[in-house]
Amino acid sequence: MAETKRLKITWCKSQIGADEYQKRTLRALGLRRLHHTVIRPDNESVRGMINTGRHLVKVEEVTL
């Protein structure tokens, strides 16, 4: 069976002072509060969302 690549995204830094676009992107990723972690598929759209708020999150690759 093929291994599926996933990204483990953790919200590490406060969004105070961030642009409204960055705040909405964090919400769209499924992050609800500081130090919350979600697992998302590794694709271009998710990578683009991470790139928008890259200074606010920590990303790790996970294989399932």
Backbone bond lengths (Angstrom), bond angles and torsions (degrees), N, CA, C in turn:
res aa  C-N    CA-C-N  psi(-1)  N-CA   C-N-CA  omega(-1)  CA-C   N-CA-C  phi
1 M - - - 1.455 - - 1.521 109.31 -
2 A 1.302 116.30 138.85 1.463 121.24 -177.97 1.527 110.84 -72.71
3 E 1.323 114.93 142.67 1.454 120.14 177.85 1.524 109.12 -79.85
4 T 1.314 116.16 136.13 1.454 121.56 178.93 1.517 108.95 -98.95
5 K 1.319 116.07 125.71 1.461 119.58 177.81 1.511 109.95 -83.97
6 R 1.307 115.04 134.61 1.464 122.36 177.91 1.514 108.45 -132.18
7 L 1.316 115.66 161.60 1.457 121.98 177.18 1.524 108.92 -116.64
8 K 1.312 115.76 129.86 1.461 121.67 175.30 1.520 106.31 -97.27
9 I 1.328 116.51 114.03 1.463 122.43 -173.50 1.522 108.53 -112.10
10 T 1.329 116.33 124.20 1.452 122.01 179.80 1.516 109.14 -119.99
11 W 1.316 115.91 130.34 1.463 122.27 177.48 1.520 107.66 -80.61
12 C 1.348 117.71 113.06 1.460 122.86 -171.31 1.522 114.91 -109.27
13 K 1.313 117.73 -25.78 1.458 120.35 -172.67 1.526 109.86 -127.31
14 S 1.324 116.56 144.94 1.455 122.14 -176.73 1.521 111.32 -61.64
15 Q 1.322 115.21 147.74 1.462 120.64 178.67 1.518 112.54 -91.21
16 I 1.317 117.84 5.14 1.464 120.61 177.48 1.529 108.41 -62.23
17 G 1.297 117.24 126.71 1.452 122.11 -178.73 1.520 113.82 90.39
18 A 1.338 116.87 -6.75 1.464 119.92 178.65 1.526 109.50 -80.13
19 D 1.325 115.96 159.18 1.461 121.29 177.03 1.527 109.82 -66.52
20 E 1.314 116.27 155.45 1.464 121.55 178.13 1.527 110.55 -60.78
21 Y 1.327 117.18 -36.04 1.464 121.94 178.37 1.532 110.81 -61.07
22 Q 1.333 117.22 -41.52 1.457 121.08 179.09 1.527 111.19 -67.66
23 K 1.319 117.20 -38.59 1.463 121.37 177.96 1.528 110.87 -63.16
24 R 1.324 116.02 -43.47 1.467 119.98 179.20 1.526 111.43 -65.91
25 T 1.322 116.87 -35.34 1.455 120.99 179.50 1.526 110.85 -66.26
26 L 1.328 117.69 -42.05 1.471 120.75 176.36 1.520 110.17 -59.49
27 R 1.316 116.48 -42.26 1.460 121.18 179.23 1.527 110.61 -64.37
28 A 1.329 116.79 -40.03 1.460 121.62 -179.70 1.524 111.72 -67.24
29 L 1.316 117.28 -28.84 1.464 120.65 176.13 1.530 111.60 -72.25
30 G 1.322 116.31 -15.11 1.460 119.96 179.95 1.508 113.52 100.58
31 L 1.321 116.89 7.09 1.459 120.84 179.78 1.519 109.16 -82.47
32 R 1.321 117.00 126.46 1.461 121.74 -173.59 1.517 113.66 -105.52
33 R 1.339 117.13 -32.85 1.463 120.76 -176.67 1.528 109.01 -151.52
34 L 1.293 116.24 168.30 1.458 122.46 -179.79 1.528 109.90 -60.65
35 H 1.314 117.51 138.18 1.469 126.73 -178.95 1.526 113.08 68.99
36 H 1.323 117.28 17.56 1.458 122.14 174.59 1.525 107.83 -84.23
37 T 1.332 116.89 141.72 1.459 122.38 -177.95 1.517 110.20 -121.22
38 V 1.324 116.30 137.28 1.463 122.47 174.87 1.521 108.65 -130.99
39 I 1.324 115.88 158.05 1.461 121.55 176.12 1.518 107.53 -117.33
40 R 1.319 115.81 124.34 1.458 122.68 -177.36 1.528 109.39 -126.00
41 P 1.342 117.65 156.62 1.468 120.30 176.80 1.528 110.90 -66.50
42 D 1.311 115.32 150.11 1.470 120.78 179.16 1.522 108.71 -88.27
43 N 1.331 115.74 92.84 1.463 120.32 176.44 1.527 109.21 -138.34
44 E 1.312 116.07 176.05 1.466 120.84 -173.90 1.526 112.98 -64.62
45 S 1.316 117.51 -37.74 1.458 119.37 -177.16 1.525 111.19 -68.28
46 V 1.312 117.45 -41.25 1.465 120.95 178.36 1.525 109.86 -68.49
47 R 1.326 117.44 -41.07 1.474 120.69 177.05 1.534 111.14 -60.17
48 G 1.324 117.45 -38.45 1.456 121.03 178.17 1.515 112.16 -66.50
49 M 1.337 115.90 -38.33 1.464 120.06 177.67 1.525 110.60 -66.45
50 I 1.318 116.69 -39.51 1.471 121.15 177.99 1.525 109.53 -64.54
51 N 1.320 116.75 -40.58 1.462 121.46 -178.80 1.528 111.39 -62.30
52 T 1.323 117.33 -31.05 1.460 121.73 179.16 1.525 111.29 -62.48
53 G 1.332 116.90 -42.46 1.457 120.45 -178.49 1.509 112.25 -119.70
54 R 1.324 116.81 40.75 1.468 121.29 -173.56 1.527 113.48 -61.55
55 H 1.331 117.99 -24.88 1.455 120.70 -179.77 1.539 111.58 -81.83
56 L 1.331 117.22 -7.36 1.466 121.70 -178.09 1.518 113.43 -103.88
57 V 1.329 117.45 -15.46 1.454 120.86 -174.21 1.522 112.68 -125.25
58 K 1.326 115.43 162.05 1.459 122.75 173.62 1.530 106.39 -118.32
59 V 1.333 117.13 133.94 1.462 121.42 -174.63 1.521 109.56 -123.10
60 E 1.344 115.48 135.44 1.458 122.25 175.76 1.523 107.98 -131.49
61 E 1.332 116.54 145.53 1.454 120.61 176.41 1.526 108.96 -87.75
62 V 1.331 114.87 136.70 1.461 121.27 -179.99 1.520 107.42 -130.46
63 T 1.325 117.71 136.90 1.460 120.98 175.03 1.520 108.75 -109.15
64 L 1.321 115.80 133.30 1.462 121.44 179.66 1.503 110.34 -114.20
